[in-house]
Structure formats: structure tokens, C-alpha cells
Amino acid sequence: MHHDDYRDPTSIGGILISMGVLTPEELVEVLLEQEQLRKDHLVGRLLVASGKVSRAQLERAMRMQQAMRDKSKPQAAIAMADYAISQHQSQESIEASKRLQHKSHLVLNRARRISSQDGFPAIGPMLRSLAGAEGD
């Protein structure tokens, strides 16, 4: 497998990149690892073993790959639906993360107000450390 195989839209790497779960750089890293190990190591297995993609993401990409290569209209439609679902789930995850971050910020601010009003000096250092971790 060559390092530019991700440009093949029907390769597992190309599909995972188009799904937004893998970057070209991450794929090249795994392809280099594949070359060092042995050519018979499957890229998908290496990606899952390295934690770069989940088994579910790999399985979805494999279904999409099969459908794209079969060139049958029903299979292609299923592949496109799978792709749309994965894109929607990625967007939902991003939005959920933003909501959680916002709620955490609100809780932290409220805890700061309570500790300063009620005089809980032991809580102050803990809140400052949390606020420092939040900025990371």
C-alpha cells in the first residue's frame, strides 16, 4: 500500500478520512507501521488497534467500501445513508461536547460565587485548580 492510497475514495483510509474520523497524517502513520510490520497486516485492524478509529467506525467504512465497489444502486444508497449518519453523529457529538463544556463553566462559576459568599476557604484552591485545568 502506498502512502497516497488515501486519495482513492474507495480505500478504507480514504473513506475514514471522508467520514471525518481519521486525518491523512494519521493514515500515513499507520501505513508506515504496516510497512515495518508486514504487508499482510490489514490497515483497518492496525487503525483499531492503535485507537485511531473504533471497530464500529471501521465496520461502517467497510460497508461503504463494499457498496462503492459493488456499484449497485441500492448498495450505493445504503453507503451514502451510512455516510450521512456518521456525519450527523459527528456533528451531534461536537454539539453535545459544547453543551457539556458550557454547563461545566456555569457550575464552576456558581461554585466560585458560593464559596466566596459563604466563606469556604478550603474550596478556593480547588476551584482555582479546576479553572486552570479548564483553560488547557
C-alpha positions in Angstrom: 0.0 0.0 0.0 1.4 3.4 -0.9 1.2 6.5 1.3 -1.1 8.2 -1.2 -3.7 5.4 -1.1 -5.9 7.7 1.0 -6.6 9.6 -2.2 -8.5 6.5 -3.5 -12.1 7.3 -2.4 -12.9 3.6 -2.1 -9.9 2.7 0.1 -10.7 2.2 3.8 -8.4 5.0 4.7 -10.0 7.3 2.1 -13.4 6.5 3.4 -12.5 7.0 7.0 -10.9 10.4 6.1 -14.1 11.4 4.3 -16.1 10.4 7.3 -14.0 12.8 9.4 -12.8 10.2 11.8 -9.2 10.0 10.5 -6.7 12.5 9.2 -4.4 11.9 6.2 -1.5 12.2 8.6 -2.9 9.5 10.9 -3.4 7.2 8.0 0.2 7.7 6.7 1.5 6.9 10.2 -0.4 3.6 10.2 0.7 2.8 6.7 4.3 3.3 7.8 3.7 1.0 10.7 2.1 -1.6 8.3 5.3 -1.5 6.1 7.5 -2.0 9.2 5.5 -5.0 10.4 4.4 -6.9 7.3 2.4 -6.1 4.3 -0.3 -8.7 5.3 -1.4 -6.6 8.4 -4.7 -5.1 7.4 -4.8 -1.3 7.7 -8.2 -1.4 9.4 -7.0 -3.7 12.1 -4.0 -1.5 12.7 -6.2 1.6 12.9 -8.5 -0.1 15.5 -5.5 -1.5 17.5 -3.9 2.0 17.6 -7.2 3.5 18.9 -7.4 5.9 15.9 -10.8 4.6 14.9 -13.4 2.4 16.7 -14.5 -1.0 15.5 -17.9 0.4 14.7 -16.4 3.2 12.5 -14.3 0.6 10.7 -17.3 -1.6 10.1 -19.3 1.3 8.7 -16.4 2.2 6.4 -16.1 -1.4 5.2 -19.8 -1.5 4.4 -19.4 1.8 2.5 -16.4 0.4 0.7 -18.2 -2.7 -0.4 -21.2 -0.7 -1.6 -19.0 1.7 -3.5 -17.0 -1.1 -5.2 -20.1 -3.1 -6.0 -21.5 -0.2 -7.9 -25.1 -1.4 -7.3 -27.6 1.4 -6.8 -29.2 0.0 -3.7 -25.8 -0.6 -2.1 -24.6 2.8 -3.0 -27.7 4.4 -1.5 -27.1 2.4 1.7 -23.5 3.6 1.7 -24.5 7.2 1.3 -27.0 6.8 4.1 -24.3 5.4 6.3 -22.0 8.3 5.5 -24.8 10.8 6.2 -25.5 9.1 9.6 -21.8 9.2 10.5 -21.6 12.9 9.6 -24.7 13.6 11.7 -23.4 11.7 14.6 -20.1 13.6 14.5 -21.9 16.9 14.5 -24.1 15.8 17.4 -21.0 14.8 19.4 -19.5 18.2 18.8 -22.6 20.0 19.9 -23.0 17.8 22.9 -19.4 18.5 23.9 -20.0 22.2 23.6 -23.2 22.0 25.7 -21.3 20.0 28.4 -18.4 22.5 28.4 -20.9 25.4 28.8 -22.7 23.6 31.7 -19.4 22.9 33.4 -18.4 26.5 33.1 -21.7 27.6 34.7 -21.3 25.1 37.6 -17.8 26.3 38.2 -18.9 29.9 38.3 -21.7 29.1 40.7 -19.3 27.2 42.9 -17.0 30.2 42.9 -19.8 32.5 44.0 -21.0 30.2 46.7 -17.5 29.6 48.1 -16.8 33.4 48.2 -20.2 34.2 49.8 -20.3 31.5 52.4 -16.6 31.6 53.3 -15.4 28.1 52.3 -11.7 28.8 52.2 -10.8 25.2 51.6 -12.7 25.1 48.4 -11.0 28.2 46.9 -7.7 26.4 45.9 -9.6 23.5 44.4 -11.7 25.9 42.3 -8.6 27.7 41.1 -7.0 24.4 40.1 -10.2 23.5 38.2 -10.2 26.9 36.5 -6.6 26.3 35.4 -7.4 22.9 34.0 -10.4 24.4 32.2 -8.1 26.7 30.3 -5.9 23.9 29.0 
